[in-house]
Amino acid sequence: MTTRQDTNDLSLQALTKDRMTTLLPQIDGLAADEPWMAWTPENYLREAPRKWEFSRVAIVGSQVVGYAICSVRGRFMWLHRLVVGSDLRGARVGARMLSQLQDIAEAAGLQGILLKTPLANARAISFYQREGCVRLPDNQGFALLRLSRSGCRVLVGIFTSPTTSPGLAISTR
Ligand SMILES: CC(C)(COP(=O)(O)OP(=O)(O)OC[C@H]1O[C@@H](n2cnc3c(N)ncnc32)[C@H](O)[C@@H]1OP(=O)(O)O)[C@@H](O)C(=O)NCCC(=O)NCCS
């Protein structure tokens, strides 16, 4: 079993579609204690712009300890979800992953990271804020957060229509 000490050897690797398919059981198990995060294989494998370029899996030794599913929306990296296995939460694995994602977004010329999480997920909201995320106006039961070193202004809204699943409207100025 991976211990908190071992997380010094954390490696963040590309989560390609092939890798996601192979690692799906381990990846899915990491949020097994969070029923609201339950996803089907189709959810994990759903296509999104540049998803397989930006998503990452966190490995210690040969064990999968976390993952980040990301894509691009407008000029931002969109963080669909960030998960660390329950055994290792609180050991700053999530903080290190978020920081590396910020580097990846910047290297790709993006303006930062945007994400949303349910308002009920108070611990995650305080985690994101402590790591430098700015909270945008809450929207439809979700906290919207932006992580950006450039300090740009952004307007984000969640929109729903009868024909599409909930989406995001993003504009920068
Ligand atoms: C949120 C999450 C990714 C943070 O990763 P992490 O490695 O635990 O984060 P760090 O060690 O860098 O920081 C710890 C902080 O994370 C937050 N956190 C959120 N949920 C937590 C949990 N179940 N256990 C421990 N810390 C948690 C707390 O703010 C904690 O700070 P605290 O110890 O002062 O309360 C991780 O806790 C997790 O996977 N939670 C469940 C899934 C989730 O809610 N993901 C975010 C929504 S997309």
Ligand as a Chemical Component Dictionary entry (heavy atoms), coordinates in Angstrom:
data_LIG
# 
_chem_comp.id                   LIG 
_chem_comp.type                 NON-POLYMER 
_chem_comp.pdbx_formal_charge   0 
_chem_comp.three_letter_code    LIG 
# 
loop_
_chem_comp_atom.comp_id 
_chem_comp_atom.atom_id 
_chem_comp_atom.alt_atom_id 
_chem_comp_atom.type_symbol 
_chem_comp_atom.charge 
_chem_comp_atom.model_Cartn_x 
_chem_comp_atom.model_Cartn_y 
_chem_comp_atom.model_Cartn_z 
_chem_comp_atom.pdbx_ordinal 
LIG C1  C1  C 0 -10.167 17.743 -3.181 1  
LIG C2  C2  C 0 -8.945  16.820 -3.350 2  
LIG C3  C3  C 0 -8.634  16.590 -4.811 3  
LIG C4  C4  C 0 -7.750  17.530 -2.699 4  
LIG O1  O1  O 0 -6.610  16.684 -2.806 5  
LIG P1  P1  P 0 -5.724  16.410 -1.512 6  
LIG O2  O2  O 0 -4.501  15.703 -1.937 7  
LIG O3  O3  O 0 -6.548  15.786 -0.443 8  
LIG O4  O4  O 0 -5.408  17.939 -1.117 9  
LIG P2  P2  P 0 -4.258  18.525 -0.219 10 
LIG O5  O5  O 0 -3.641  17.494 0.652  11 
LIG O6  O6  O 0 -3.362  19.274 -1.138 12 
LIG O7  O7  O 0 -5.072  19.543 0.657  13 
LIG C5  C5  C 0 -5.936  19.032 1.682  14 
LIG C6  C6  C 0 -7.237  19.760 1.637  15 
LIG O8  O8  O 0 -8.092  19.231 0.667  16 
LIG C7  C7  C 0 -9.428  19.401 1.110  17 
LIG N1  N1  N 0 -10.166 18.158 1.087  18 
LIG C8  C8  C 0 -11.314 18.020 0.397  19 
LIG N2  N2  N 0 -11.813 16.821 0.598  20 
LIG C9  C9  C 0 -10.979 16.163 1.428  21 
LIG C10 C10 C 0 -10.982 14.868 2.004  22 
LIG N3  N3  N 0 -11.966 13.997 1.751  23 
LIG N4  N4  N 0 -9.964  14.526 2.816  24 
LIG C11 C11 C 0 -8.976  15.396 3.087  25 
LIG N5  N5  N 0 -8.924  16.633 2.572  26 
LIG C12 C12 C 0 -9.925  17.009 1.744  27 
LIG C13 C13 C 0 -9.381  20.004 2.485  28 
LIG O9  O9  O 0 -9.531  21.417 2.320  29 
LIG C14 C14 C 0 -8.006  19.683 2.930  30 
LIG O10 O10 O 0 -7.568  20.630 3.814  31 
LIG P3  P3  P 0 -7.766  20.382 5.385  32 
LIG O11 O11 O 0 -6.959  19.162 5.690  33 
LIG O12 O12 O 0 -7.216  21.635 5.990  34 
LIG O13 O13 O 0 -9.221  20.183 5.590  35 
LIG C15 C15 C 0 -9.149  15.461 -2.619 36 
LIG O14 O14 O 0 -9.370  15.678 -1.255 37 
LIG C16 C16 C 0 -10.254 14.618 -3.200 38 
LIG O15 O15 O 0 -10.003 13.848 -4.111 39 
LIG N6  N6  N 0 -11.483 14.752 -2.675 40 
LIG C17 C17 C 0 -12.606 13.967 -3.159 41 
LIG C18 C18 C 0 -12.964 14.305 -4.607 42 
LIG C19 C19 C 0 -13.318 15.761 -4.767 43 
LIG O16 O16 O 0 -14.113 16.333 -4.037 44 
LIG N7  N7  N 0 -12.707 16.390 -5.805 45 
LIG C20 C20 C 0 -12.919 17.787 -6.129 46 
LIG C21 C21 C 0 -14.154 18.005 -6.931 47 
LIG S1  S1  S 0 -13.836 17.914 -8.650 48 
# 
loop_
_chem_comp_bond.comp_id 
_chem_comp_bond.atom_id_1 
_chem_comp_bond.atom_id_2 
_chem_comp_bond.value_order 
_chem_comp_bond.pdbx_ordinal 
LIG C1  C2  SING 1  
LIG C2  C3  SING 2  
LIG C2  C4  SING 3  
LIG C2  C15 SING 4  
LIG C4  O1  SING 5  
LIG O1  P1  SING 6  
LIG P1  O2  DOUB 7  
LIG P1  O3  SING 8  
LIG P1  O4  SING 9  
LIG O4  P2  SING 10 
LIG P2  O5  DOUB 11 
LIG P2  O6  SING 12 
LIG P2  O7  SING 13 
LIG O7  C5  SING 14 
LIG C5  C6  SING 15 
LIG C6  O8  SING 16 
LIG C6  C14 SING 17 
LIG O8  C7  SING 18 
LIG C7  N1  SING 19 
LIG C7  C13 SING 20 
LIG N1  C8  SING 21 
LIG N1  C12 SING 22 
LIG C8  N2  DOUB 23 
LIG N2  C9  SING 24 
LIG C9  C10 SING 25 
LIG C9  C12 DOUB 26 
LIG C10 N3  SING 27 
LIG C10 N4  DOUB 28 
LIG N4  C11 SING 29 
LIG C11 N5  DOUB 30 
LIG N5  C12 SING 31 
LIG C13 O9  SING 32 
LIG C13 C14 SING 33 
LIG C14 O10 SING 34 
LIG O10 P3  SING 35 
LIG P3  O11 DOUB 36 
LIG P3  O12 SING 37 
LIG P3  O13 SING 38 
LIG C15 O14 SING 39 
LIG C15 C16 SING 40 
LIG C16 O15 DOUB 41 
LIG C16 N6  SING 42 
LIG N6  C17 SING 43 
LIG C17 C18 SING 44 
LIG C18 C19 SING 45 
LIG C19 O16 DOUB 46 
LIG C19 N7  SING 47 
LIG N7  C20 SING 48 
LIG C20 C21 SING 49 
LIG C21 S1  SING 50 
# 
